[in-house]
Amino acid sequence: MALGVSGHSHADPRHLGLAAQGAPMRFPAGWALLQHPVHGAVLFDCGYGAAARTAMQRGLRRVYRQVIGACCEVHEDPARLLAARGLRAEDIALIVISHFHPDHVGGLREFGNARLVVHGDGWRQVRRGGFLRLLHAQIWRELLPADIEQRLQLLEPSQARALPDGLEAFGAGWDLFGDGSVHVLDLPGHALGQVGVAVCVDRAGDSSAADPADRSGPGSAAVQYDGAGEAAGATESSRADARASTRVVLAADAFWRREQLGDARPLPWWTRLLAVHDSAAYEDTLSRLRAFRAACPDAWIIPAHCADTIAAWEHRHPASVLRGDDARGASPA
């Protein structure tokens, strides 16, 4: 698994209920690249991109750029970052869209072959919303591919199922490929239909083919578990492999800075007005994330915009963050 950064914005930390003073904080527009052994390269969001950069040159989109200090240089575009690592835009088979804000779908038009997985409620808001509703919801239809409806895979609440051991705090979710390798989580609050993703990675930061609790995915034999959760007949080597796997939750905008998980202070009213779709759902999602962290203290919870968390991941997994400096001069295929 690799994290990508395509653009950034700025905000006063007090707007997030944080006590920090001084200059506005920089918030990277983060996304993630997963490699599945059968389905290939998968993205979780894609940050800003060329379409967002063009949109922010005029009208109310320009006001947005000026207010939050949004910026995305050409060498930061997601397709260029992937090209610098040897991946073409057409190699991306699937993109899970956490929600439709411009810093999460601004590069979507660059990936014309990808199937697009979204929450049904989020898509219906895009399709049915009028100008004022979409303006308040920070949804820019011009960023979406013209053929998006032909490429959509909707996640409906009626299709959600109980999640495996370790993810119980999130209630029900969706097993994206049916092999336990990628689970999509319902993380409402900030945006209608916002979702996150849970995967397991090994020590090198590579996503596992299946959860350590479900080794029956492609290319592996099913393993029977006893009542204590230990694999029957498991060798010391297999137990070590399981311990080497770390669960990662990509939390999108369920929160913005890692301090918020440990700080129960509410968001200021103006932030709730401008940046939260449902305040009660936002607080409930935070509570679920805290419960998950308490149950799985070794897991990573990675919000899309926390520079400190991205830096910590890069420190643990060198060369696993795609940044613009790596892509200067690279051209998307």
Beta strands, then each sheet from edge to edge (+ up, - down):
strand 1: 2-11
strand 2: 25-36
strand 3: 40-44
strand 4: 92-96
strand 5: 115-119
strand 6: 152-155
strand 7: 161-162
strand 8: 172-175
strand 9: 183-186
strand 10: 195-201
strand 11: 246-252
strand 12: 300-303
strand 13: 321-322
sheet 1: 6+ 5+ 4+ 3+ 2- 1+ 13+
sheet 2: 7+ 8- 9+ 10- 11+ 12+
end
